C-alpha cells in the first residue's frame, strides 16, 4: 500500500506547482508540510473505508481509482505557523487556498459538498473518467 508524501511522486507539472505553492505560502509567512501526494488504489480504498466499514471519521468520498491522488495530480497539505500545525485555522487555510487558486490550482475548500481545506489539485481540465481511460495532463 502506497500513501506518499513525496512531491517527487506527483506528475512533474503538479510537482512543480506544489513546490511553487509551498514557496508562495512561505512568502506570506506560512510554512507548508505536504501530508499526501500519490495514493495507490489500496491506500485509497482504506481511506474510503474509514467511517463506513472501518472505524474513524469519513475523510473522502472517492473510492479506489476515483481520487485525483490516484493519478498523481493532487496533494494535501497542512499550514504551519511558528512551528505549529494550523489544522483548525480557517483564516490560514483561506489564505493558502487563495494562493493556490492564483496559481491555477483547484482548492477543495471551495467545493460545495465535502469541502477539503487541505486539498489542492491540477486536472488540466480532465475528469476522473478521462484519467481512468488513460488520458493524462500535459507536460
Backbone bond lengths (Angstrom), bond angles and torsions (degrees), N, CA, C in turn:
res aa  C-N    CA-C-N  psi(-1)  N-CA   C-N-CA  omega(-1)  CA-C   N-CA-C  phi
1 X - - - 1.454 - - 1.530 108.31 -
2 X 1.323 115.70 130.30 1.473 120.73 -179.00 1.528 109.43 -118.20
3 X 1.322 115.14 122.65 1.461 123.29 172.09 1.522 105.26 -134.44
4 X 1.318 115.37 87.98 1.459 121.95 -170.79 1.524 113.00 -84.16
5 X 1.310 114.50 154.96 1.466 122.78 171.22 1.528 110.52 -116.70
6 X 1.321 116.15 2.84 1.461 120.97 -174.88 1.529 111.58 -81.25
7 X 1.321 116.30 127.38 1.460 120.92 176.24 1.524 109.56 -61.62
8 X 1.320 116.97 -34.10 1.467 121.05 -178.64 1.532 112.54 -65.96
9 X 1.332 118.42 -13.87 1.461 121.19 176.84 1.526 112.60 -84.92
10 X 1.334 117.03 -4.37 1.456 121.36 175.98 1.524 110.29 -83.45
11 X 1.333 116.50 160.13 1.465 121.80 170.32 1.531 106.76 -52.82
12 X 1.339 119.71 140.93 1.475 120.96 -175.45 1.532 114.41 -51.98
13 X 1.326 117.28 -39.84 1.466 119.55 179.94 1.531 110.68 -65.96
14 X 1.323 116.97 -41.32 1.459 121.52 -179.19 1.533 110.12 -73.06
15 X 1.320 116.94 -35.15 1.470 120.06 175.85 1.524 110.03 -60.12
16 X 1.321 116.60 -42.26 1.460 121.18 177.99 1.532 110.92 -63.51
17 X 1.324 116.73 -45.30 1.468 120.77 177.83 1.528 111.40 -63.30
18 X 1.318 116.74 -40.03 1.465 121.32 179.01 1.531 110.36 -61.02
19 X 1.325 116.93 -45.72 1.461 120.09 179.60 1.528 111.06 -64.56
20 X 1.318 117.02 -40.25 1.470 120.58 177.15 1.520 111.08 -64.78
21 X 1.326 116.96 -36.91 1.464 121.60 176.18 1.529 109.78 -60.68
22 X 1.314 116.71 -47.06 1.468 121.40 177.95 1.525 109.94 -58.32
23 X 1.327 116.39 -47.07 1.470 121.53 -179.17 1.530 111.41 -62.94
24 X 1.331 116.99 -43.53 1.464 120.87 -178.92 1.526 111.86 -67.73
25 X 1.315 116.98 -37.08 1.465 119.85 176.15 1.532 110.08 -65.29
26 X 1.335 116.49 -39.97 1.470 120.58 179.11 1.526 110.91 -60.16
27 X 1.335 116.95 -36.28 1.468 120.69 177.78 1.522 111.27 -63.80
28 X 1.330 116.97 -22.70 1.464 121.89 177.58 1.529 111.91 -96.27
29 X 1.337 116.30 9.00 1.465 120.57 177.53 1.516 114.44 83.88
30 X 1.338 116.37 16.11 1.464 120.68 -178.80 1.521 109.03 -117.04
31 X 1.323 116.28 116.93 1.462 120.20 173.00 1.531 107.67 -80.84
32 X 1.297 116.15 150.55 1.466 122.15 -178.41 1.521 109.45 -126.79
33 X 1.324 115.56 133.99 1.463 119.35 166.79 1.532 106.70 -112.50
34 X 1.293 115.56 140.42 1.465 121.67 178.18 1.527 107.01 -90.60
35 X 1.319 115.69 124.50 1.465 120.55 -175.78 1.523 113.47 -102.31
36 X 1.341 116.83 -18.05 1.463 119.55 178.07 1.528 109.43 -162.23
37 X 1.323 115.40 137.13 1.467 121.12 173.99 1.531 107.04 -124.25
38 X 1.324 116.88 -99.70 1.466 121.32 -178.49 1.525 110.73 -79.90
39 X 1.329 115.12 135.51 1.464 122.14 171.98 1.512 108.81 -126.88
40 X 1.325 116.22 131.85 1.462 117.90 173.48 1.536 108.82 -78.02
41 X 1.318 116.05 173.33 1.466 120.21 -176.45 1.521 112.62 -61.94
42 X 1.323 117.49 -35.15 1.460 120.57 179.79 1.534 110.81 -64.68
43 X 1.324 116.48 -43.90 1.470 120.38 178.49 1.528 110.56 -65.68
44 X 1.337 116.90 -39.32 1.465 119.92 178.95 1.517 110.37 -65.79
45 X 1.319 117.67 -40.81 1.468 121.14 178.59 1.529 110.93 -62.08
46 X 1.320 116.31 -38.89 1.472 120.16 178.81 1.528 110.60 -65.34
47 X 1.329 117.47 -40.97 1.465 120.02 177.48 1.530 111.09 -66.39
48 X 1.321 116.75 -39.92 1.456 120.63 179.08 1.538 111.08 -63.81
49 X 1.310 117.00 -33.28 1.466 121.34 -179.28 1.534 112.07 -67.59
50 X 1.332 117.25 -27.15 1.470 120.41 -179.71 1.525 110.11 -57.25
51 X 1.323 114.69 130.09 1.456 120.22 179.57 1.512 113.51 79.23
52 X 1.319 116.15 -2.07 1.463 120.78 177.49 1.529 108.46 -117.51
53 X 1.325 117.04 -78.80 1.466 120.30 179.77 1.521 112.08 -103.60
54 X 1.324 116.95 -5.97 1.473 122.21 176.98 1.528 108.28 -123.81
55 X 1.315 115.83 158.89 1.455 119.79 -179.81 1.522 111.09 -68.64
56 X 1.301 115.49 157.32 1.456 121.38 177.70 1.514 111.86 116.01
57 X 1.315 113.95 177.04 1.458 122.58 -179.52 1.530 108.71 -88.20
58 X 1.322 116.94 146.04 1.462 120.35 174.90 1.522 108.78 -62.02
59 X 1.323 115.32 129.49 1.466 120.01 -179.75 1.521 112.88 -120.40
60 X 1.333 117.00 -6.75 1.468 120.02 179.11 1.523 109.77 -157.20
61 X 1.309 115.02 153.03 1.459 121.24 171.02 1.520 110.96 -105.52
62 X 1.330 116.84 2.95 1.467 121.89 -176.13 1.528 111.00 -95.42
63 X 1.315 115.01 122.26 1.459 120.55 173.97 1.533 108.69 -77.60
64 X 1.320 116.07 174.06 1.470 121.06 176.38 1.518 109.61 -55.52
65 X 1.341 116.42 131.81 1.452 122.14 -179.74 1.518 113.93 84.20
66 X 1.346 116.87 -2.41 1.463 121.07 -177.77 1.528 112.64 -114.50
67 X 1.316 117.23 8.60 1.462 121.36 179.27 1.523 109.44 -108.29
68 X 1.308 116.45 140.99 1.463 119.69 175.90 1.531 111.20 -64.32
69 X 1.333 117.20 -20.98 1.468 120.33 173.99 1.532 110.61 -61.91
70 X 1.338 116.70 -34.25 1.466 120.97 -179.23 1.521 112.11 -63.91
71 X 1.331 116.74 -19.75 1.461 121.61 -176.53 1.531 112.39 -111.14
72 X 1.326 115.84 13.70 1.468 123.01 173.55 1.526 113.80 65.98
73 X 1.339 116.55 27.81 1.460 118.62 -177.68 1.535 112.30 -124.57
74 X 1.333 116.50 20.45 1.462 121.19 177.79 1.524 109.27 -140.53
75 X 1.333 114.32 152.23 1.464 119.25 175.22 1.525 109.76 -144.79
76 X 1.322 115.20 151.72 1.452 122.48 174.65 1.523 107.66 -111.60
77 X 1.321 115.48 152.19 1.456 120.41 -174.70 1.518 111.16 -145.50
78 X 1.309 114.83 165.17 1.459 121.32 171.15 1.525 107.86 -132.99
79 X 1.336 117.10 127.16 1.460 119.91 174.81 1.531 109.88 -74.74
80 X 1.319 114.72 143.51 1.468 122.03 179.45 1.534 107.71 -125.18
81 X 1.307 116.40 129.21 1.466 120.49 174.46 1.521 107.72 -127.66
82 X 1.324 114.85 128.58 1.471 121.44 -177.48 1.531 111.34 51.42
83 X 1.323 115.67 40.31 1.455 121.28 176.18 1.517 115.18 78.40
84 X 1.344 117.59 3.08 1.456 119.93 -176.71 1.531 111.33 -115.14
85 X 1.343 117.15 131.88 1.463 120.57 177.80 1.530 110.40 -62.46
86 X 1.310 115.66 143.29 1.468 121.95 -176.41 1.527 111.82 -112.83
87 X 1.325 117.25 44.68 1.462 121.92 -175.10 1.524 113.55 -54.50
88 X 1.322 118.45 -30.84 1.467 121.24 -174.79 1.519 113.29 -110.98
89 X 1.312 117.42 14.70 1.459 121.47 -177.17 1.529 109.65 -97.77
90 X 1.328 115.69 93.15 1.460 121.29 -176.34 1.525 111.86 -60.01
91 X 1.313 117.08 -37.78 1.464 120.54 -179.52 1.532 111.13 -61.57
92 X 1.312 117.22 -43.30 1.467 121.14 179.79 1.528 110.32 -67.60
93 X 1.335 117.06 -42.53 1.464 119.57 177.38 1.523 111.05 -62.35
94 X 1.330 117.37 -39.48 1.470 120.23 177.77 1.528 111.13 -62.48
95 X 1.328 116.78 -40.44 1.470 120.01 176.60 1.526 110.27 -61.95
96 X 1.328 116.45 -46.34 1.466 120.59 178.46 1.531 110.68 -61.76
97 X 1.334 116.67 -41.16 1.454 120.74 179.38 1.517 112.24 -62.43
98 X 1.320 116.81 -41.57 1.465 120.43 177.03 1.520 111.33 -63.78
99 X 1.321 116.44 -40.81 1.469 120.41 177.21 1.528 109.39 -60.98
100 X 1.320 116.88 -46.34 1.472 121.55 179.84 1.531 110.96 -60.07
101 X 1.312 116.47 -48.00 1.465 120.35 -178.26 1.528 111.80 -64.11
102 X 1.311 117.10 -37.41 1.471 120.56 178.34 1.520 112.19 -65.01
103 X 1.332 116.44 -17.81 1.464 121.85 178.59 1.531 112.23 -95.94
104 X 1.321 117.67 -2.03 1.456 120.59 -178.64 1.514 114.67 94.40
105 X 1.337 117.34 5.64 1.459 120.88 175.49 1.525 108.91 -83.71
106 X 1.318 116.27 153.13 1.458 120.54 170.59 1.518 107.13 -93.40
107 X 1.320 115.25 129.41 1.467 121.51 179.50 1.523 108.07 -105.83
108 X 1.314 116.83 125.33 1.460 121.90 -176.10 1.530 113.02 -73.48
109 X 1.302 117.65 -3.83 1.454 120.83 174.22 1.516 112.47 -69.24
110 X 1.317 117.52 -12.11 1.470 122.34 177.97 1.532 112.43 -98.58
111 X 1.327 116.93 -6.15 1.454 119.21 -179.13 1.523 110.29 -60.50
112 X 1.318 117.03 143.73 1.467 121.97 -179.12 1.526 111.61 -72.31
113 X 1.327 116.55 -38.59 1.457 120.35 178.08 1.524 108.56 -120.97
114 X 1.297 115.57 148.08 1.470 123.40 178.66 1.538 111.35 50.27
115 X 1.325 115.65 57.96 1.467 120.32 177.72 1.518 109.77 -60.58
116 X 1.316 115.29 139.70 1.464 121.46 176.00 1.523 107.76 -127.04
117 X 1.303 116.75 96.54 1.462 121.19 -176.04 1.515 112.47 -61.10
118 X 1.320 117.25 -26.88 1.466 121.82 -174.05 1.528 113.24 -97.54
119 X 1.334 118.10 18.40 1.470 120.72 -173.71 1.520 111.42 -122.27
120 X 1.336 115.81 133.04 1.467 123.35 172.39 1.519 108.49 -131.09
121 X 1.339 115.16 152.14 1.461 119.39 177.56 1.523 109.77 -150.86
122 X 1.321 114.22 158.95 1.457 121.22 174.34 1.516 106.35 -131.74
123 X 1.333 116.63 109.65 1.463 120.73 -174.27 1.521 113.58 -102.38
124 X 1.328 117.21 -11.02 1.468 121.37 -178.05 1.529 110.53 54.83
125 X 1.342 115.70 30.53 1.461 120.97 178.59 1.514 115.15 84.57
126 X 1.322 117.41 -1.09 1.459 120.31 -178.59 1.525 111.44 -84.87
127 X 1.308 115.75 148.64 1.460 122.44 175.86 1.532 109.30 -98.55
128 X 1.318 114.81 170.66 1.473 119.03 174.95 1.531 109.75 -59.09
129 X 1.333 117.93 -41.06 1.478 120.54 179.10 1.527 111.09 -60.84
130 X 1.339 117.12 -39.68 1.468 120.44 176.28 1.522 110.35 -59.74
131 X 1.325 115.63 -47.31 1.463 120.48 -177.94 1.519 110.86 -65.71
132 X 1.332 116.96 -40.49 1.465 121.05 178.41 1.529 111.62 -62.77
133 X 1.333 116.38 -28.39 1.469 120.09 180.00 1.530 112.11 -86.13
134 X 1.337 116.86 1.90 1.472 119.82 174.92 1.520 115.54 105.07
135 X 1.321 118.18 -4.43 1.453 119.52 177.37 1.516 109.27 -71.73
136 X 1.341 115.09 156.03 1.466 119.71 178.83 1.514 108.34 -141.35
137 X 1.330 115.83 159.57 1.461 119.39 178.28 1.517 108.75 -67.85
138 X 1.318 115.25 154.48 1.460 120.04 -179.02 1.523 109.88 -75.76
139 X 1.312 114.87 156.08 1.477 119.35 177.88 1.473 108.36 -84.91
